[in-house]
Amino acid sequence: MRLGKFAGLASVALGLGLAGLNAASASAAPTATPAAAKPAAPRWSLAIHGGAGVIERGSLTPEQEKAYREGLDEALRAGAAVLDKGGTSLDAVAAAIHVLEDNPLFNAGRGAVFTAEDRNELDAAIMDGRTLKAGAVAGITRTRHPVDAARAVMDHSPHVMLAGEGADTFSREQGLEQVDPSWFRTEKRWEQLLKWRKDHQAALDPTHLYGTVGAVALDAAGNLAAATSTGGMTGKRWGRIGDSPIIGAGTYARNGECAVSATGSGEYFIRESAARQVCDRVGYLHHTLAAAAQETIDSVGAIGGDGGLIAMGPEGIPAFALNSSGMYRGQVSAVSAPQTAIYADEALPVRQ
């Protein structure tokens, strides 16, 4: 501590001396030597997640792990293809989510879990960090890509969230691709429901306990966007809605601060306004994105919740935070190839 104090005093004295010297020689040296430049931010950047859970090493077979990583990689490449051509962050997060909604490994779209009434009820949200416009749907049953329904609410209605039969009607009227509800059915999810009926904990697959998919992106114009999609919880009742479609809880984006998509025990993320909290920590408390993300997960954990979140900042550097033993996740940017991770101790190479 003493060394730090004296070093600080020396720095101040040196600074004052240099200031006098610079003033005296201003005419001889009209331009100052610039400070060391920070590395240029990537032109665009994308991060995704595919849900969190008890995913310890050895809990997945090599074949399962390979399939999850391939699914994440495909989604990253779909979003990257949009951004690399100068597309918007909104279009990129939607493109990445499309892939995950069609992949039965993930609890969204075709891989959605069943409710207690033997239905697949789908939630999704999307938000534009530039305009702060947002759209969300909850409990829809026939739209192949729920994230598109959320986008339509944002773009073609005066509302932010639609739910249930009304949301289904709106989606159909918007001309979005409709499918028979059987499209979403998978035998794995059906078996989970049957187990849930015998033991309400049996259906909670620990390797994908909090099934949600999400994406956050920065585009070449500097605009941020976030999107989240989920099938909810096995055996959910009474029209339960989690954090995914709630703007500020599971999904949020604001230019200059961050874009966030969360996955976890939704009721706790709602109580903590988790997605908005990350951006507030960055914007008001001036915390780094990584610190804000981890502090927010800590606050969720402090009231009993668990899961994870992904965040993207205006510099194009993503942050990943979780308090479970794993989260399916990945990143790609204009300066880095797609990278994926599953386990909590598996670090993604974050560009500084």
C-alpha positions in Angstrom: 0.0 0.0 0.0 2.8 2.4 0.8 4.6 1.7 -2.4 1.4 2.4 -4.3 1.0 5.7 -2.4 4.5 7.0 -3.2 4.2 5.8 -6.8 1.0 7.7 -7.2 2.6 10.9 -5.7 5.6 10.5 -8.0 3.2 10.1 -11.0 1.4 13.4 -10.1 4.7 15.2 -9.7 6.0 13.9 -13.0 2.7 14.9 -14.6 2.9 18.4 -13.3 6.5 18.7 -14.5 5.7 17.4 -17.9 2.7 19.8 -18.1 5.0 22.8 -17.5 7.5 21.5 -20.1 4.8 21.0 -22.7 3.4 24.5 -22.1 6.8 26.0 -22.6 7.5 24.1 -25.8 4.1 24.3 -27.4 5.2 26.5 -30.3 8.1 24.1 -31.1 5.9 21.0 -30.9 2.3 21.9 -31.9 1.0 18.3 -31.8 1.3 16.0 -28.9 2.3 12.4 -29.2 -1.0 10.4 -29.1 -1.5 7.8 -26.4 -1.2 4.1 -27.3 -4.2 3.3 -29.5 -6.5 0.5 -28.4 -7.0 -2.3 -30.8 -9.7 -1.6 -33.3 -13.1 -3.1 -32.4 -14.3 -5.8 -34.7 -16.5 -4.6 -37.5 -19.3 -6.9 -36.3 -19.7 -9.5 -33.5 -22.2 -12.2 -32.5 -22.7 -14.4 -29.4 -25.3 -17.1 -28.8 -26.5 -19.4 -26.1 -28.5 -22.6 -26.1 -29.5 -23.0 -22.5 -27.9 -23.7 -19.2 -27.9 -26.6 -16.8 -25.9 -29.2 -14.8 -23.5 -29.9 -17.7 -20.4 -31.4 -16.1 -17.7 -33.0 -18.1 -18.7 -36.6 -18.7 -22.4 -35.9 -18.5 -22.6 -35.8 -22.3 -21.5 -38.6 -24.6 -18.9 -37.7 -27.2 -21.7 -37.9 -29.8 -24.0 -35.6 -27.9 -21.3 -33.1 -27.3 -20.4 -33.1 -31.0 -24.0 -32.6 -32.0 -24.5 -29.7 -29.6 -21.3 -28.0 -30.8 -22.3 -28.5 -34.4 -25.7 -27.0 -33.7 -24.2 -23.9 -32.1 -21.7 -23.6 -34.9 -24.4 -23.7 -37.5 -26.3 -20.9 -35.7 -23.2 -18.8 -35.4 -22.5 -19.1 -39.1 -26.0 -18.2 -40.0 -25.8 -15.0 -38.0 -22.3 -14.2 -39.2 -23.4 -14.6 -42.9 -25.8 -11.7 -42.3 -23.4 -9.5 -40.5 -20.5 -10.1 -42.9 -22.6 -8.8 -45.8 -23.4 -5.6 -43.9 -26.7 -6.8 -42.5 -28.3 -5.5 -39.4 -27.9 -6.9 -35.9 -31.6 -7.5 -35.8 -31.5 -9.7 -38.8 -28.4 -11.5 -37.5 -29.9 -12.5 -34.2 -33.1 -13.7 -35.9 -31.0 -15.8 -38.4 -29.1 -17.4 -35.6 -32.3 -18.1 -33.6 -34.0 -19.6 -36.7 -31.3 -22.4 -36.7 -31.7 -23.1 -33.0 -35.5 -23.1 -33.2 -35.3 -25.8 -35.9 -32.8 -27.9 -34.0 -34.6 -30.5 -31.8 -31.6 -30.5 -29.4 -32.6 -27.1 -28.0 -35.7 -26.2 -26.0 -37.1 -23.7 -28.6 -39.3 -24.2 -31.6 -39.1 -27.8 -32.8 -37.4 -29.0 -29.6 -39.8 -27.3 -27.2 -40.9 -29.1 -24.1 -44.5 -30.0 -23.3 -46.9 -28.4 -20.9 -49.0 -30.3 -18.4 -51.8 -30.1 -21.1 -49.7 -32.0 -23.7 -49.0 -28.8 -25.7 -46.0 -27.0 -26.9 -46.3 -23.3 -26.0 -43.6 -21.0 -27.3 -42.3 -17.7 -26.1 -39.8 -15.3 -27.8 -38.6 -11.7 -27.8 -36.4 -9.4 -29.8 -35.2 -5.8 -29.1 -33.5 -3.1 -31.2 -30.8 -1.3 -29.3 -30.9 1.7 -31.7 -34.5 2.6 -31.3 -35.4 0.7 -28.1 -38.3 -0.9 -30.0 -39.1 -4.4 -28.9 -41.5 -7.2 -29.6 -42.5 -10.4 -27.8 -44.9 -13.3 -27.9 -45.9 -15.8 -25.3 -47.8 -19.1 -25.5 -48.0 -19.3 -29.3 -48.6 -22.8 -30.8 -48.3 -22.7 -34.6 -45.6 -20.3 -35.7 -42.6 -22.2 -36.9 -40.2 -19.5 -35.9 -41.5 -17.7 -32.7 -38.7 -15.1 -33.0 -40.3 -14.0 -36.3 -43.6 -13.5 -34.5 -41.9 -11.3 -31.9 -40.2 -9.3 -34.7 -43.6 -8.8 -36.4 -45.1 -7.5 -33.1 -42.2 -5.0 -33.0 -42.4 -4.0 -36.6 -46.1 -4.2 -37.4 -48.1 -3.5 -34.3 -48.3 -0.7 -31.7 -47.7 -3.3 -28.9 -44.7 -4.9 -27.3 -46.1 -8.3 -26.2 -49.0 -10.5 -27.4 -50.0 -13.8 -25.8 -51.9 -17.0 -26.4 -54.7 -17.2 -29.1 -54.4 -13.5 -29.9 -50.7 -13.9 -30.7 -51.4 -16.9 -32.8 -54.0 -15.0 -34.8 -51.7 -12.0 -35.2 -48.9 -14.3 -36.5 -51.2 -15.9 -39.0 -52.5 -12.5 -40.2 -48.9 -11.4 -40.7 -48.3 -14.2 -43.1 -45.7 -15.9 -41.0 -45.0 -19.6 -41.7 -47.6 -21.7 -39.8 -47.2 -25.4 -39.0 -49.3 -28.1 -37.4 -48.6 -28.3 -33.7 -47.1 -31.8 -34.3 -44.1 -30.1 -36.0 -42.8 -29.2 -32.5 -43.2 -32.6 -31.1 -40.1 -34.8 -30.4 -40.1 -38.1 -28.7 -37.4 -37.0 -26.2 -39.6 -34.2 -25.0 -42.7 -36.4 -24.9 -40.9 -38.9 -22.8 -39.8 -36.2 -20.4 -43.5 -35.2 -19.9 -44.4 -38.8 -19.2 -41.7 -39.0 -16.6 -42.8 -35.6 -15.1 -46.3 -37.1 -14.6 -44.8 -39.8 -12.4 -42.3 -37.6 -10.6 -42.3 -33.8 -11.2 -38.6 -33.7 -11.0 -37.8 -36.5 -13.3 -38.4 -34.5 -16.5 -35.9 -31.9 -15.6 -33.1 -33.0 -17.8 -30.0 -31.8 -15.8 -27.9 -31.3 -18.9 -30.4 -28.9 -20.3 -32.3 -27.8 -17.2 -33.0 -24.2 -18.4 -33.8 -24.6 -22.1 -33.7 -21.3 -23.9 -31.9 -20.1 -26.9 -30.6 -16.5 -27.4 -28.4 -14.3 -29.5 -26.8 -10.8 -29.1 -25.1 -8.9 -31.9 -23.3 -5.7 -32.9 -23.4 -4.8 -36.6 -21.1 -2.7 -38.8 -23.2 0.4 -38.1 -22.6 0.0 -34.4 -26.2 -1.1 -33.5 -26.9 -3.7 -30.9 -29.7 -6.2 -30.8 -30.9 -9.1 -28.7 -33.3 -12.0 -29.1 -34.5 -15.0 -27.0 -36.7 -18.0 -27.7 -37.9 -20.8 -25.5 -40.4 -23.6 -25.0 -40.5 -22.9 -21.3 -40.6 -25.6 -18.6 -41.7 -29.3 -18.8 -45.1 -29.6 -17.2 -45.8 -25.8 -16.9 -49.4 -24.9 -16.1 -51.8 -22.1 -16.0 -50.2 -20.2 -18.9 -46.9 -19.7 -17.1 -44.5 -17.3 -18.8 -40.9 -17.0 -17.9 -38.3 -14.3 -18.4 -37.5 -15.0 -22.0 -40.2 -12.8 -23.6 -40.2 -10.2 -20.9 -38.3 -7.1 -22.0 -35.8 -6.2 -19.3 -35.8 -9.6 -17.7 -34.6 -12.1 -20.3 -34.0 -9.8 -23.2 -32.8 -6.3 -23.5 -30.7 -4.1 -25.8 -29.6 -0.4 -25.7 -27.0 1.1 -28.0 -23.9 2.3 -26.3 -24.4 0.0 -23.3 -25.2 -3.7 -24.1 -27.5 -6.3 -25.5 -28.4 -9.3 -23.3 -30.2 -12.6 -23.6 -30.6 -14.8 -20.5 -31.4 -18.4 -19.7 -32.2 -19.9 -16.3 -34.9 -20.1 -13.6 -37.0 -17.4 -15.2 -38.9 -16.3 -12.1 -35.7 -15.1 -10.5 -34.5 -13.3 -13.6 -37.8 -11.5 -13.7 -37.5 -10.5 -10.1 -34.0 -9.1 -10.7 -34.8 -7.4 -14.0 -31.7 -9.2 -15.0 -31.2 -8.2 -18.7 -31.8 -4.5 -18.0 -29.7 -4.7 -14.8 -26.6 -5.7 -16.9 -27.0 -2.6 -19.1 -27.7 -0.3 -16.1 -24.5 -1.5 -14.4 -22.7 -0.6 -17.6 -24.5 2.7 -18.3 -24.9 4.1 -14.8 -22.2 2.5 -12.7 -19.7 2.4 -15.6 -18.8 -1.2 -14.8 -17.1 -3.3 -17.5 -19.5 -5.5 -19.4 -17.9 -8.7 -18.0 -18.2 -7.4 -14.4 -21.8 -6.2 -15.0 -22.8 -9.6 -16.4 -21.2 -11.6 -13.5 -22.6 -9.2 -10.8 -26.1 -9.6 -12.3 -25.8 -13.4 -12.2 -24.6 -13.1 -8.6 -27.7 -11.0 -7.8 -29.9 -13.7 -9.4 -28.1 -16.4 -7.4 -28.4 -14.5 -4.2 -32.2 -14.8 -4.2 -32.1 -18.5 -5.2 -31.9 -18.5 -9.1 -29.5 -20.0 -11.4 -28.6 -20.1 -15.1 -26.6 -17.8 -17.2 -26.6 -14.9 -19.7 -24.7 -13.6 -22.7 -24.1 -9.9 -23.4 -22.6 -7.8 -26.2 -21.0 -4.4 -25.8 -20.5 -1.5 -28.2 -16.9 -2.6 -28.7 -18.0 -6.0 -30.0 -16.6 -7.9 -27.1 -19.1 -10.5 -25.7 -19.4 -11.5 -22.0 -20.6 -14.8 -20.7 -21.7 -15.3 -17.1 -23.3 -18.3 -15.4 -23.7 -19.9 -12.0 -24.6 -23.4 -13.3 -22.0 -26.0 -14.3 -22.6 -25.3 -18.0 -24.2 -23.3 -20.7 -24.2 -24.0 -24.4 -22.7 -20.9 -25.9 -20.6 -19.5 -28.7 -19.2 -16.4 -30.4 -17.9 -15.2 -33.8 -16.8 -11.9 -35.1 -15.3 -10.2 -38.2 -11.9 -11.0 -36.8 -12.4 -14.4 -35.2 -13.8 -17.8 -36.4 -16.7 -19.4 -34.6 -15.9 -20.7 -31.2 -18.2 -22.8 -29.0 -18.2 -23.9 -25.3 -20.4 -26.0 -23.1 -18.8 -26.4 -19.6 -18.4 -23.7 -17.0 -14.7 -24.1 -16.8 -14.3 -23.9 -20.6 -13.2 -20.4 -21.5 -13.9 -18.8 -24.8 -11.1 -16.7 -26.2 -12.5 -13.2 -25.6 -10.7 -10.6 -27.7 -9.5 -7.6 -25.6 
